[in-house]
Amino acid sequence: MTKKAAKDLDPGSARLLRVRELIAQLGGARLCYGDPVQVGERAVIPVARVRTAGGGGFGSGRDEQQQSGGGGGGGGWLDATPLGFIDAGPEGARFETIPDPEAPVRMLKGGATAIATVVTTIAGVRALRARRRGRALGGPRGLLGR
């Protein structure tokens, strides 16, 4: 889109377009690879995993007093985690990972959450079946038998 066409947009859309252009400039390999650091004949290039998310909103309309409406809002999230570095020297280049000390803990938490989800789902299904069986046999309908 040309700058001339951007001038025809309302202020909210133009602002959103500027934010989108800024995000496009930030994206790509520049976020994942750091500036090379020279150490003698070697170059060390830091490598990271970068994740982003964002959203926004805008509104318009009139309120109860028939005054002009408005709106706005937005937010975003950026997360960068170091993965390793590229070591480039006269004998070639190699990638070295940086160990993540929290990875085993995250795996345990994820596994425990999955097991808890399965167990509670099974318990809920059993409770529903028992309740249906009780109604079919003319038993109590609730906790107090009502």
C-alpha positions in Angstrom: 0.0 0.0 0.0 1.4 3.4 -0.9 1.7 6.3 1.5 -0.8 8.2 -0.5 -3.5 5.5 0.0 -2.7 5.4 3.7 -3.7 9.1 4.0 -7.2 8.2 2.9 -7.8 5.9 5.9 -9.6 7.0 9.1 -7.3 7.6 12.1 -7.9 4.2 13.7 -7.1 2.3 10.6 -4.1 4.4 9.8 -2.7 3.7 13.3 -3.3 0.0 12.9 -1.5 0.1 9.6 1.5 1.8 11.2 1.6 -0.8 14.0 1.5 -3.6 11.4 4.3 -2.1 9.4 6.4 -1.8 12.6 5.8 -5.5 13.4 6.8 -6.4 9.9 10.1 -4.5 10.3 10.8 -6.3 13.6 10.0 -9.8 12.3 12.2 -12.3 10.5 15.7 -13.4 11.2 16.8 -10.2 12.9 14.8 -11.2 16.0 16.3 -14.8 16.0 20.0 -14.0 15.4 22.0 -11.5 17.4 24.9 -9.4 16.2 28.0 -11.5 15.6 30.7 -11.1 18.3 34.3 -11.3 17.0 36.8 -13.1 19.2 40.1 -13.4 17.4 39.5 -15.4 14.2 36.1 -16.7 15.5 32.7 -15.2 15.2 30.0 -16.1 17.7 26.4 -15.5 16.7 23.7 -15.8 19.4 20.5 -17.7 18.4 17.1 -17.3 20.1 13.5 -18.5 19.6 11.2 -15.6 19.4 7.5 -15.8 19.8 5.0 -13.0 19.5 1.2 -12.5 19.8 -1.0 -9.5 19.8 -4.4 -8.1 19.3 -6.3 -4.9 19.2 -9.8 -3.5 19.0 -11.6 -0.4 18.1 -15.1 0.8 18.5 -17.4 3.6 17.6 -21.0 4.5 18.0 -23.0 6.7 20.4 -23.7 6.3 24.0 -27.0 6.9 25.8 -26.6 10.7 25.8 -26.2 10.6 22.0 -22.6 11.8 22.2 -20.0 10.7 19.8 -18.5 7.3 20.4 -15.0 6.2 20.5 -12.9 3.2 21.4 -9.5 1.7 21.2 -7.3 -0.9 22.8 -4.6 -3.3 22.1 -1.9 -5.4 23.5 0.9 -7.7 22.7 3.4 -10.2 23.9 7.0 -10.9 22.9 9.0 -13.8 24.3 12.6 -14.6 23.4 14.4 -17.7 24.7 18.1 -18.3 24.0 18.6 -21.6 22.1 22.3 -21.5 21.5 25.0 -19.9 19.4 26.8 -20.4 16.1 30.6 -20.7 16.4 32.2 -19.8 13.1 36.0 -20.1 12.8 38.7 -21.1 10.3 37.8 -24.8 10.5 34.1 -24.2 9.8 30.9 -23.3 11.6 28.9 -25.3 14.2 25.8 -24.8 16.3 26.1 -25.2 20.1 22.9 -25.5 22.1 22.4 -23.9 25.5 20.8 -26.4 27.8 17.4 -25.4 29.3 17.4 -26.3 33.0 13.6 -25.8 33.2 12.7 -28.3 30.4 12.4 -31.4 32.7 10.2 -29.4 35.1 7.9 -28.2 32.3 7.6 -31.8 31.0 6.6 -33.1 34.5 4.1 -30.3 34.9 2.6 -31.0 31.5 2.4 -34.8 32.2 0.8 -34.2 35.6 -1.8 -31.8 34.0 -2.6 -34.4 31.3 -3.0 -37.2 33.9 -5.2 -35.0 36.1 -7.4 -34.1 33.1 -7.9 -37.8 32.2 -8.7 -38.8 35.7 -11.2 -36.0 36.3 -12.8 -36.8 32.9 -13.2 -40.5 33.8 -14.6 -39.6 37.2 -17.1 -37.2 35.7 -18.3 -39.8 33.2 -18.7 -42.4 35.9 -20.7 -39.9 38.0 -23.0 -39.1 35.1 -23.6 -42.8 34.4 -24.3 -43.6 38.0 -26.8 -40.7 38.2 -28.6 -42.0 35.0 -28.6 -45.6 36.4 -30.1 -44.3 39.6 -32.9 -42.5 37.9 -33.7 -45.5 35.7 -34.1 -47.7 38.8 -36.3 -45.1 40.5 -33.6 -44.1 43.0 -32.9 -40.7 44.5 -32.4 -37.9 42.1 -30.1 -35.5 44.0 -28.0 -35.3 47.1 -31.1 -35.0 49.3 -33.2 -37.6 47.4 -35.6 -34.9 46.0 
